[in-house]
Amino acid sequence: MKQMTFLVMLAVSLGIAAGACAPGWKQTPHDRMFQREAVKPIPRVPERRPTSDWWDHGLQLIVRPIGRALSPGRWISGAMGGRAARDVNDLGQVPDSDWFENRISRRTMTVDEAFRGPTQTTGPAVGPLFVISGKVDGATAGFVVRDRDGITWYLKLDPPASPELSTSAEVIASRLLWMAGYHVTEIHAIDIEARRFLLDPKAKTKDRYGRKIPLTPLALDRLLRPLNTDKAGRIRVLVSRQPDGVVLGPFDYRGLDPDDANDKIPHEHRRSLRALWVFSAWLNNTDTRNQNSLDVFRPVDPAKPDGPGMIRHYLLDFGNSLGATGTGEKIAESGFEYIFDWRVIASNLFAVGLRTTRYQRLRRSPYRSVGIFEAKAFQPHDWRPTFPNPAFEECTRSDTFWAASVLARIQPDHIRAAVSAGRYHEDGATTHVVQTLLERRRKMLVYGFTGFLEIDQPRARGHVLIVDDLRAIGGLPNTGPLRYKVRWNRTRRADRELAHGTVNTTTPDRATIHDTGEASVAHAGVLGEVQIDLSSTLAALQREAGFADDPFITVELTRTRLSAQIHLRVVGDTLLPISLDR
Amino acid sequence: MIRPSLVVIITLVASAGQATAAPDVADPPPPADQGPETTPDLTPPPAPQPAPPPPPAASAAVAGTEHLTTETYDRDQPIDLHWHILNVPGYLLEIVVMPITLAVEYTERHYIHRRVADLLSFYDGKIKISPRFKLAFGDGLGVGAAIKFPKLLSRSAKLSFGGMYRLNRDWKLDADYLQRIGFIERRALHIDGFAEHDGNARYYGIGGDTPEADRRAMLDDEQALVVGLDVFARDTYDWSGIVELGVFRQHLGPGIEPMLKPGEVPHEPLGSPGDHVELPPGFNDTSVLGHLGLGLRYDTRDTKGRPTKGSIVDGKLKARSDVAGALSGVKFEFSTQLFLSVLPDARLFVVTVGGSAAVPIFTDSEIPLNTLSILGREHRLRGYDRGRFRDYYAGWVNVEYRYPIYEYLTTGAGLDAFLFTDVASAFGEDKLTAKRVRYSTGVGFRGAHETRLVFESFVGWSPEGFQFVIGAEQKL
């Protein structure tokens, strides 16, 4: 009896062990390419306390760098190539969430969409704009107005000496980040006649100690008088619409929000936040502090603003993009080093003044409304925001590749449209920004794709496997034909090769398949979309004994020693891509 | 190189096969086109595109496979305990500084910084209180304050009173008055006075070859009242100078041994029976000396705090004598400092050459201690102790290579590092020989704005060991 029990237990153990040998991607339910993070409504509006911008500076510039240097975790993680992001499915995609929404990755966007971005309206309603509060001190003034329709708008102004510098940059960056998939608020760069501003009797401002005091006509006049107006008496402003819902304050790029039950992934381990550096570097958006983010509680039922809802996370304030800052043109160091950079200070110290930097040779663009924004000295790998960002520091090469795959889909026409939305009036400024963005995009794609086979989004039409060739989509030079091998991926048994061949992706209008016998030839649709018809291979395979119980095949794609494996499940006459290993 | 045809086709792919007309990237029309009551010009670029075609199959589950796939991403998140353990040092640091977080947050939220600044400035800036701090090895921590009246007499006069007390019971009180006088081309009249008690001033005897083991602590009580007048009019460029007349009182006596080096035994008090160290003139006595001073400076630096070019030529004369003529001396001091830019971006050599000579005014009188030539630490020989060598004559050459290591934006403030070598000698009591030429070398940092030096810190090495100084004398 004891022997029997032992044998049964042994058999069960072996069975479990054998089952455990099956790769995780074979287990159902399989991930779809584009998914949505599971969330449940939070019962009530969480309370937020204001965060300290000062402390955030000290923490990010001094305390955390020292703490990281002292922590073995940082060094071990670095040696291992970083810790994997957690909001990534088996197909390498980031699920839609209140942090990120696949837009250009999911579907093709028109130039009109790129031009309009997240905007739902055409800006404040025609008529008077009632100033309800104002910031009358600081480097650049700003105020809050309510239009005739009762919509609240935040107004920001350009630095007086640099018209259009900041407002244009902010609009352009917001349009492009929105296309990539980030949540941004609705903003417009518009010209408004100063006489449209009327003081609301209850308008408030803050005194020297932050206490609310009435905003007087004199203070408003002092605010508006120094502004540069055009010949028609209009001033250039950036209007930003407050998102619907309850504004909670900025989010932290690190850790979890204790008030948000849906916040289960530490922010620094979200690929969408880690890879934001790619877009920030591209746009030279150097100010990615916590303060430039916003959490908004969005009730499920808009009629019940205090009822259950979810928190949406927005990116804000892109006035430090391109060649701009909120107070004037960027300085040459911006984008090359942190505002207080231990690494640079140590390098300077030990180099005894002999260290040279690329930015020392930078020259500002000839356009006053653009400032220093160039692509020659830009190198993605050593781009730095003004303040260290904990999420950026965790970014792995896989995260960067993912962001590059999104960036590749933002096409030159999209960029032109987004820059047009910035409404530069200076001759040549638009062209300069477009060309610079295109060149920075090219450099970023080259960097992001390094070490990875540039294929993405496997999908199927019947037994035809389709993948996107990101090099072609991103406009990078072709590096050679794509080779493929098809294997029956057998659990607990060696794989069996079924077919192999070459896809010549160098042909400009079509990717053709050179059939080697078992996989039949099929024409690819258009460039950037690679098709491999596996009909005949699968027809033969489906007659094999045991295939019905183990219906998985792996297609290995290779180009210039880089490879990727696409795992597929065969379901009748269709293929189901279920995992992608790069 | 991207072939043109390829670029075209890639664009086609991006719009999933739709013909995409590129928007006109030419600059938008001038604002005059917008009319008086302008609403945002959101006119899209020409030829807006139709809605895109349905997304490719990738975005949806393959038909008939819905039961095998899920649209919802809901994975259990790992605890990552091992990573947390590996990051404990960083966590501990953040916990340790947490009280600072609270203070910083509270300050920022309630504008404490402004409230304190305003509290220290009364009556519309006509009265200001400035805190004073000092940290020096051997002398300990000092705290104090100054009250200033910067806008007296229709802004033509300034008055300030200050004081500092140190943990080793040393103290200092000072008062300064400055009066600009219009009828002598706004030259200023200076009236300065101070009283200082230093219970452990360093003293090694007099001579350029005094041994290190002769270090003694000395009590040095000083009081002074000096009236000075600018030599040049206030708007004279490059040149400045002052002529001074005053009275100086000094009492020297045995002091209290300052902080000892590891393994060092306390020395006999200065002047005790059997102590071989030569006593300074006026020791165990109180001297009242008349003071006459003249200082001239020719200064062509581009900025005061962080110069990159120019030079300073300094000449000083200081004469002191008591009524009886037993203590008398005059010291001439001359130095030239050149700021030689060697590379762009403020990388420069600072070369200083100087010398001083002290001679008695009356025959048979002794030169007062504070009129002798002095070398050590901030006095041109940075690897040696403060007041290490005092003698009649001294000469020095300092070569300093200064380079920026940090710039705070474009504010003109930053941190510079410097490497230095000092060569100097004090002589007169002893003959000048090659053996008595002292040298030191080291590295330091200067935190400065273009307008002023904020702090200077250095580590100097000499055959007698290291000297570490934070916040050295703020000389410009």
Interface residues (C-beta under 8 A of the other chain):
Chain A: T28 P29 H30 D31 R32 M33 F34 Q35 R36 E37 A38 P50 T51 S52 D53 W54 W55 G58 L59 V63 R64 I66 G67 R68 L70 S71 P72 G73 R74 I76 S77 R83 R86 D87 N89 P95 S97 R106 R107 T108 M109 T110 V111 D112 F115 R116 T119 T122 G123 P124 A125 V126 G127 H188 A189 I190 D191 I192 E193 R196 R208 Y209 G210 D230 K231 A232 R234 V239 K264 I265 I331 E333 I339 F340 V344 I345 N348 L349 V352 G353 L354 Q360 R409 Q411 P412 D413 H414 R416 A417 V419 S420 A421 R423 Y424 H425 E426 D427 G428 A429 T430 T431 V434 Q457 P458 R459 A460 R461 I466 A472 I473 G474 G475 L476 P477 N478 P508 D509 G525 V526 L527 G528 E529 R569 V571 G572 T574 L575 L576
Chain B: M1 I2 R3 S5 L6 V7 I9 I10 T11 L12 V13 A14 S15 A16 G17 Q18 T20 A21 A22 P23 D24 V25 A26 D27 P28 P30 P31 A32 Q34 P36 E37 T38 T39 P40 D41 L42 P44 P45 P48 Q49 P50 A51 P52 P53 P55 P56 A57 A58 S59 A60 A61 V62 A63 G64 T65 L68 T69 T70 E71 T72 Y73 D74 R75 Q77 P78 W83 I85 L86 N87 V88 P89 G90 Y91 L93 E94 V97 I100 T101 V104 E105 T107 E108 R109 H110 Y111 R114 R115 D118 L343 P344 D345 R347 Y401 Y403 P404 I405 Y406 E407 Y408 L409 T410 L415 A417 L419
